[in-house]
């Protein structure tokens, strides 16, 4: 009798906790949407001269790429970076063309988290080599995609054209209308915050960025506690049986938790332990890249700006083109990753040096030289 009562109590507590998490998720989503609206409104306060400065500094695609890499590596969230980019475009502070290299850079920058996770195996040589190879696989796919697609984008505007086609279809079907209720409940609060700061652009922008960062951080943690603990137990048994299944799990799981860093990082220890292979996780990593674009879409829809929506579609298109090119050519990023991982046998400090140079020193150096 007592055991039955305890079981009933535990079940009730679990349900109450789940309800609390769902309600908390809605609150956090509201804060995320509010931050995007506040960010756009704050940027407009800077004025025309500030917009022209940004346009000038980001007109070089290499500079835009490095801004995306460095920003994402620092905050370790491509979702946050792309949301900021969407807010800049929606406010007119950043051009659509300049935003495209930035979202490419965000794809590269987000892979730093995987490499940091692989360092957990640094004391075990073979395990570390496998884990580091897996972490580099995500990085090399993104780098290879940028090497091919950035010059094509500059020469032909292939990603921009594709994004505008998607955006025109979306708007044609009335997609932008879904943002109206969201703007209605967030815009007055955004105006109130700006008024409380005395219409000061820097303060209101800082508040918007703080809300954005905290909201996304807590959303990821909350969704991770609700989903990923259940998913990990079934990875080996069900998930990686076929490449297509792996691809769609990567898309779906990342779209749900809104963090490719999280969903790609959880396979790194499994690879290090020898449970999974590089070929098995490759489609999953590609799917994670597509799934992470959901945050940019959510951010763009609430702005009501067609150009902002086009940025989200540019991020989506870049990943689709990357998959189309490097799914059949998967041996290239896999080979590069395995060759790079062999260098860990020479020195355990190599991964740390790689992180410092590729994600921080090189982008900062390029920005300094161009400036």
JORAQUI-V482499 format. One record per backbone hydrogen bond with DSSP energy under -1.0 kcal/mol. CO is the residue of the C=O (numbers start at 1). NH is the residue of the N-H. If there is no record, write none. Layout:
CO,NH
CO,NH
//
This chain:
1,5
2,6
3,7
4,8
5,9
6,10
7,11
8,12
9,13
10,14
11,15
12,16
13,17
14,18
15,19
16,20
17,21
18,22
19,23
20,24
21,25
22,26
23,27
24,28
25,29
26,30
27,31
28,32
29,33
30,34
31,35
32,36
33,37
34,38
35,39
36,40
37,41
38,42
39,43
40,44
42,45
43,46
47,51
48,52
49,53
50,54
51,55
52,56
53,57
54,58
60,64
61,65
62,66
63,67
64,68
65,69
66,70
67,71
68,72
69,73
70,74
71,75
72,76
77,81
78,82
79,83
80,84
81,85
82,86
83,87
84,88
85,89
86,90
87,91
88,93
88,94
89,92
95,99
96,100
99,103
100,104
101,105
102,106
103,107
104,108
105,109
106,110
108,111
109,112
110,113
111,115
112,116
113,117
114,118
117,120
118,121
119,122
121,124
124,128
125,129
126,130
127,131
128,132
129,133
130,134
131,135
132,136
133,137
135,139
136,140
137,141
138,142
139,143
140,144
141,145
142,146
143,147
144,148
145,149
146,150
148,152
149,153
150,154
151,155
152,156
153,157
157,161
158,162
159,163
160,164
161,165
162,166
163,167
164,168
165,169
166,170
167,171
168,172
169,173
170,175
171,174
174,177
175,178
176,179
177,180
179,183
180,184
181,185
183,187
186,190
187,191
188,192
189,193
190,194
191,195
192,196
193,197
194,199
195,198
200,204
201,205
202,206
203,207
204,208
205,209
206,210
207,211
208,212
209,213
210,214
211,215
212,216
213,217
214,218
215,219
216,220
217,221
218,222
219,223
220,224
221,225
222,226
223,227
227,230
227,231
228,232
231,234
234,238
234,239
235,240
242,246
243,247
244,248
245,249
246,250
247,251
248,252
249,253
250,254
251,255
252,256
253,257
254,258
259,263
260,264
261,265
262,266
267,271
268,272
269,273
270,275
270,276
271,274
277,281
278,282
281,285
282,286
283,287
284,288
285,289
286,290
287,291
288,292
290,293
291,294
293,297
294,298
295,299
296,300
297,301
298,302
305,309
306,310
307,311
308,312
309,313
310,314
311,315
312,316
313,317
314,318
315,319
316,320
317,321
318,322
319,323
320,324
321,325
322,326
323,327
327,330
329,332
330,334
331,335
332,336
333,337
334,338
335,339
336,340
337,341
338,342
340,343
341,344
342,345
343,347
347,350
349,353
350,354
351,355
352,356
353,357
354,358
355,359
356,361
357,362
360,364
361,365
362,366
363,367
364,368
365,369
366,370
367,371
//
